[in-house]
Amino acid sequence: MKTKIITIALLIFTLLSCSKSNSDSSPSNQNKVLLLKVDYNTNTFENGKEMSFATLSPTMTITNQYVTPSDFGSLKLSYQEINQTLFDGTIVWNGLGEMTYPQNLLDANQFERVLTTDYVTPSAGFENIFNPDNTTYDYEPIWTSVQGLVKVRQYLTSNPNATVKIFLYTPSVGIGNPEEWDWIILLKN
């Protein structure tokens, strides 16, 4: 009888432990940022990456370090609350820079799309996080290419009051080639 009680107690303890670890790994208990890259000319979703961070934060403020490209420049975006880099890229005057972080982005075909034809827009709208010339843009055509991604819908559901962070990355300036430019979209869960 004593053995049965100990066995039942251990079983209950094990189940409670498993239940706790499963709830700790739920998406709402993780700090993630989804980065998506959309072609500037065609508004075609090209690739993206989901980044996970150990430090939790309910908000995401993005700061930038911009070096104006007299010949060579750069743009680095950081998640201020947790002091983590979200984007880093070079900018070349009359040449071509490159995105150096994040690396190993997944191709567009590796992202699932919803099977419905509904269209969702972010309730809090868009926030251009790097716009040195204060240019006015229409974000709807860009958003259209990613709003049907399952990951995007998950992020909008888990953080419905967040703005969609967006900016135009131009690795070539001066006689820049718009065919080399991309929109970068950032969503926080």
N, C-alpha and C positions, 0 to 999 in steps of 0.2 A: 504494500500500500504506500509506504514511504517513497519507494522508487517511482511509482506512478505519479505522485505529487511533484517530485523533483523533475521528472520528465515533462510533465505538463507545464510546470513553471518555466523550464528552459525553452520549451516550444513557444510559449507566450512571449518570453523575453526576446527570442529570435525573431518572431513575427513583428513585434513592436520595433525592433532595431531595423529590420528591412523596410518597414513602413516609414520610419523616420528618414532613412537614407534616400528612399524614393522621393519623398516630398522635398528634400533638400536639393535634388537635382531637377526639380520642375523649372520650366523656363522663367517663371516670375522670380525665382530665387537666384537667377544667373544674370550677369551683366554682359549683354551682347550688343554688338553693333554690326549692322549689315551695310556693306559698301557695294554699290552697284555702279557699273560704268556703261554709259550710253553714248553712242556715236553722235558727234555734234551735227554733222550734215544730214544724216538719215534718221536720227532719233531711234536707232536700233539698239536694243539691249545687247551688249557684247559679252560681259562677264561680271563676276562679283565674288565676294568673299564674306563669310560670317566670322567675326572676330569675337573671342570670349575673353573676359577679364576676371581675375580673382577678386578684385575689389568691387563691392557693390556701390551703386550711386543711383538715386531716383531721378537725377537730372543729368543732362549732358550739355555742357557749355563747350564750344569749340573755339580755341584760340589759334591764331596763325603767326608764323614767323615767315615773313616774306622778304626775300632778297631780290631787289629789282635787277633784271638782267641787262646790265650795260653790255656785257658779252655773255656772262654766265650768271644765272640766278637760280632761285629755288623757292619752293613753297612747302612748308611743313605745317600740318594741322594736328593739334593735340586736344585730347579729351581732358579738359582742365581739372575736373573734380577728382580724377584718378591719376593724373599726370602720365598719360599713355599716348603714344603716337597713333594717329588714325590714317594719316596720309603723308607721304613725303615724295617729292618729285623735283627734278631739275627743269630749268627753263633756259633755253639758249636763243640768243639774238642771232637771227639769220642762220639757224641750225636747228637741231632737234634734241630736246631733252628727253628724259624718261621718268616714268613713275618707278621709284625705287622701293616704296613700301605702301601697301602690303604687296607681297609677292605671292605667286602660286594661286592666282585667281581662277575660279572655276568657269568653264565656258558656259554660255547661255543655255545650251542644251542640257546641262546638268541641273538646272533649276526647274522644278515642277511648276506647271501652270494650273490654275483652277479650271474646272470643267464647266463653269457657268459663264454666262455672257454679261453678267452685271458689271458695273463700273463703279469703283470706289475712289473717292478723293480724300486726302487727309483733312480731318476736321479742323486742325489747327493751321493748315496751309503750309506754305513753303518759306524757308529762310535761306537767303543766299549768304553763305558764310565767307565768301571771298569774291568781292566785286569791286576792284580798285577803281574802275571807271564809272561806277554807279549806273551801269547800263540796265535798262528795263528789259526783262525777258518774259516770254510766255512759257510757263513751265508745263502746261497741259500736254503738248505733244511729246515732251520728254517723259512725263509721268505715265502717259498712255502705254509706253513700251514696257513698263515694269509693274503697273498696278495689278495685273493679273497673275503675278507670281505668288505661289503659296506662301513663301517666306515673307513677302511684303504684307500679305493679308494677316499673317500671324503677328508680325510686329505692330501693325495698326491696331489689332485687337488687344494686344497686351499693353500697349501704351497709346491709347486713343487721343490723348491731349498733347502729344508731342508734335512739334513742327518737323517737316521733312527738310533736312539740311541738304543743300545743293550748291554746287559751284561749277564753273567752267574751267577745266584744266587745259591750258594752252602751252604745251612744251616747246612750241616754236613761236617766236614773236619777231617783230620787225617786219620782214617779208614772210610772215608766218603762213603756214599752210593749214587752213581749216580742216582739211582731210585728216590731219593728225591730232585734232582736238577732241576732247571728250567731256561730257557732263559726268560729274561724280555725285552720287546720291548717298546720303548716310541716314540710316534709321536706327533708333535705339529701341530695344525691347522694353 
